[in-house]
Amino acid sequence: MLSGFLERVLPASQRRTPDELAQDLDLSVGDSRAKRSAFWTMLTLSSVIAAGGVLTDSTATVIGAMIIAPLSTPIMGIALDIVRQDRTGAVRTVVLGCLLVVGVGLLFSLVVPGGYDLLQNAQISGRTSPGIMDLVAALATGAAGAVGLARRDVAAVLPGVAIAISLVPPLVVAGVCLGEADLWQAAGALVLFLSNLLALVFAGMVVFAASGYGKPREHRNRQVARRAYLALGLLFAAVFVPLAANTAATVLITVWTNRVEDAAGRWLSEQPGSSVTSVQLVSRTMHVEVLVDESAPSTEDLLADLRGRIPAQFHVVVETTAGQRVDAGPVGG
C-alpha cells in the first residue's frame, strides 16, 4: 500500500536521477565556480531587495526577493547530503549565506530613523512572532519543494515554493532588529527562519529517501546517520518550544482581549450611543478605547466584571473619544 502511494506521488518515470538532483543542489558539482558566483550574486541582490521591501513595508518587493533568493538550494542540499551520507559543504554555504543576509539587514538598519517603531511595519511584525502553524506550513512547503525537485514534470511549482517559504526576509528582519538593538524581535525572526530551514531539511530528507536517493542499506554508516538525526531532533526541539509558547501566548491574549471587550460592552450598555472601539494588551495593561457621548461611567463595575476572567495583575486603562483617560487600576484591586 505504501509503495503504491509513493509510486503515485513519485512515479519512477518522472524521477530525476541522483546525478541530475546533485547537479541542481550541489554547488561543487559541475562548473562549481560559475554556480558559486551565481549563488552569491543572487543571494546578495535578493538580500538588498528584501531589505528595501521590509523597510518600505512593500509586500510586492519582498515577494520578488523571495522568488530570486537561492538559499533554498544549499538547504535542500543538506537534506540530500544526510540521505546520501555525503559531505558537500552545503552546511557551510548556508551558514555563510545567513551571515551575509543578516549583515545586509544590519547595514540597512543604519537608515532607520530614530524612534521608529519596528512593530508598526507589517513586514517586520509579521516575521517576529512565529507560531506552530508557521512550522506546519513550512513542512508542507518543504515537501512540495522536494517533490518538485525530485520530479521532472512539476518543476514549475518551485517559484511558488520560493514565495511560500520565508528564508531571506526573516534574516533581513533579524539584521534590522539587531541594528536597532531589539534583541527580542531579532530572536523571533531567527526562530522563524530556523523553523523554515528545519522544515525544508526534514521534508527533503523524507522525499529524497522515499525516492531512492539514499545509499544502499549495506553501505550506510549507522553512526553517522544517528548523529545527523540526533542533531536535527535537538534543533527541532529547540525551535518547537518557543513556537509552542508563542502560539499559546497568542491564544491567551486573544481570549483575554475578547473577554475585556465583552465586559466593556456590558459596562457601556446603559449609555445610548456608546461602544467599544478597540481593546489592546500592551505589556500588562489593557487599553480600552470607547466611543461615548458623555463622560465614561465609573470603572468599578468594569473591574468587578473582569475579576476572575483575566489575570488579576493586569491593569485597565480606559480612553474615550472625548480625550478622557481613566486609569482604572489593577483587576485584582
N, C-alpha and C positions, 0 to 999 in steps of 0.2 A: 504493500500500500504506500509506504513512504517512498520507495523507489519510483512508483508511478507518479506520485505528486511531484517529485524532483524532476522527473522527465518532462512533465508539463511546464514547470517553471523554467527549467534549464535544459531544453531539448538538445541532445547531442549534436544534431545537425547545425545548430546555431551557436554552439560554444566556441569561443576563441581558444586557440591552442595556448599552452603555457608560455611559449615563446612570444606569441602575439601579446598576451597580457603583460608579460615582463617588459616588452618593448614600450607599452603605454605607461607603465607605472614605475619602472626602474630608470632613474636618471643616469645610471652608469652603464646602461646597455645601449649599443649602437653609437651614434655620434654624441657622446656624453658632453663634449664641450658645447655643442650647439644647444643641447637640451638644457644644460645648466644655465647658459646665457639667457635662453628664453624664459626659464623659470624665474630667475632673479629679476629680470627686467619686468615681466608681467606682475610679479608679486609687489615690486616697488611701486609700479604705476597704480595697481589696484589699491594699495595702501593709501596713496595720496588721494585717489578718487574717493575712497571710503572716508578718509579724514575730512575732506571737503564736504561730503554729503552729510556726515554726522554733525559737523559744526554749523552747517546751514539748515539742518533739520530737513534735508531733502531725501525722501524715500526713493525717488527715481534714481538719484545719483548713487545711493547706497546699493540699490539693486544692480546697477551697472557694474559697480565694483565687485559684487558677488559673482557675477557672470564671468568676469575675466580673471578672477583670482585663481591661481593654480595650486593653492595649498592642499587641496584635497588629493592631489596626485601622490605626493610622498606619504600622506596619511594612509591612503589605500595601499601604498607600497609597504607600509608597516604590517598591515593585515596579511598581505601576500608573503612577506618575509617570515612571519610567525607560522603560517601554514606550511611553507616550504622549508622552515628551519634554516633560513639563509640570512646573511648579513649584507645589505647593500648600501648602508649609510643613510637609510630613509629617516631613522630617528634623529640623527644629527641634522639632516636637512630641515626637518620640521622644527626642531629647537631653534636653529639659527633663523629660520623664517619667522618664527614667532617673535624673536627678539627684534628683528628688523621692523615688523609691523608695529609692535609696541613702541619702538623708538620713533617711528613716524608720528604716532599719536602723541608722544611726549613733545616732539618738535612743534606740532601744530597747536599744542596747548598754550604755547607762548603767545598766540594771537587771541586767546580767550580774554575778553575784557574783565577787569577787576570787579568782584562782586557778582559775577554771573552765576545764576542758579542752574547747575547742571541738570537737575531733575525737571526743569521746565522744558528741556529739549527731549522730545519723544524718542529720538534716535538713541539717546543715552539712557533715559529712564526705562525704556523697553528692553534694555540689554544688561541691566544691573540687578535684576530681581528675578532670576530664573526659578522655575518650579519643576515638579515631576513631569508635567505634560510636555515641557521642552525636551526632556530626555526621551520620552516616548516618541515624540515627533522626529527626533534626531535618529532614533533606532530605525524607524520606518524609512526615513530618508536615506540612511546609510544602506539599508537593504536594497532600496530602489537603485541607488548608485552602483552598488556591487553587481546587481543583476545587469544593469546597463553596460557595465564594463565586461562582464563575462559573456554576454550575448552580442552577436554581431548585428541583430535586427532591431535592437531597441536603443542604440546609441543616441538617438535623438532626445531621450529623456534627460541626458546629462546636464544640459543648460537649466532645466527645471530643478534638478537636484542641487545645482550650484546656488540657485535662488533660495531653495527651501532650507538648506543647511547654512548656518551663520558661522563663518570662520574668521575672516578678516575683520568685519565690523566690530565684534566684541573685543578683539585685540586692540583695535584702534581706540575704542572707548576706554579700555583699561589704561592705555597710554595717556589719553587726555585726562582721565581722572587722577592718575598718578602725578601728572604735571600740575594738577590743581590741588594736590595733597589730600585728595579724597580717597583714602585707602579702602574704606568700606565699599564704596561703589566700584572701585577698581577690582576688588576681590570678587564682587558679584559678577562682573563681566568676565573675569578669568574662569570662574566656575562654569559659566555658560559655555565658554569656549572648550573647556576640558570635557564637559559632558557631551558636547557635539563631537569632539575628537574621539573619545572613547566609544561613542555610539557608532561612528564610522568604522573604527577598527574592529569592534565586536561583530557588527553586521557583515563587514567584509570578510572576516575570518569564517563565519558560518557559511556564507555563499561560496567562497573560494574552496573551502573544504568539501562542500557538497558537490562542487563542480569537478572535483578530482584533481585539483592543482597541488595537493599536498604530496609529500614524499610517500613512497610505498611503506606499509606498516613495518616491514622488516628492516628498513633503513632509518627509521625515526629514532631520535635521541630523546628518550622519555624525560631525562633530567632537564634538558634544555626546554622542552615543552612545558614541564611542570613549573619551571621558574618564570616563563613568559606568562602562563595562566595565573600564577600567584600574583605577579606584579599587576596584571590587568585587574584582577579581583580586588586587590588593595586600593588601586586607583578608583575603581568603580565605587567602592565603599566610601572612600574619602569624598567623592563627588556627590554620592547619593544622600549622605547625611545632611549637608546644607540645603540641597534641593528639597528634601522632605520637610526640613524645618521651615524653610521659606514658604512652601506650599501650605503647611499647617498654619503659619502666622497669617498668611493672606486670607485663608478661610475664616480664621477667628476675627480678624479685623473687619471683614465683610459682615459677619454675624453681629458684631458689636455695633458697628455703624448703623446697620439696619434697625437694631433694637432702639438705639438712640433716636433715629428718625421717627420710628413709630411712637415712642414716648413723647417726643416733641410735638408730633401731630395731635396726640390726645391732649397735651398741655395747652395747645392753642385752639382747641376745638370750640371753646366758648367765645372766642373773639372772631366775629364775622370778617371775612376777607383776609384772614391771616393764614400763612402757610410756611412750611419749612422749605427753604431753597437748596440747602446743601448741608451735609454733615461730613467732617473730615477729622481723622485722627492724626495728630502731629505730636510725636513723642508720646507723652501720657495725657495729652489734653484733647478732649473732644470739642471741636469748634462747630457750633450750631448756628447757621445763618438762617434768619427768619424774615419773612415779609409781614410787617404789621402796620396798621394804620395809626395806632396809638403806641404808647409805651408797652413793653413786654410785661406780662403778668409776673408775679413772684416766682422765682425759680425753685422755691422749696418743694412745690408739688412735682416739678420735673425731677429733682434729685430723689424724692421719695419713690417715684415710679421706677427709677433706674436702679435702685438698690437691689442687689441680688441678680441683676440682669447683665451688668457689665462689671469688670473688676473695680473693687472699692477704691483703689488708689488713683483711678482716673479722675482728672479734673474736667469740669464742664464750663465752657465759655460760650455765652450767647451773644451774637452780634446781629443787630437789627438793621433794616434798610434805612432807618431814621438816624443812623450813626451812633446808636446806643450800644455800649459794650458792657456786658454784665458778667463778672467772674463769679459763677455760682459756687465754686469751691469743689472739694473732692466729693465723690459719690458716697463714700463711706462716712462722711460727716467729719 
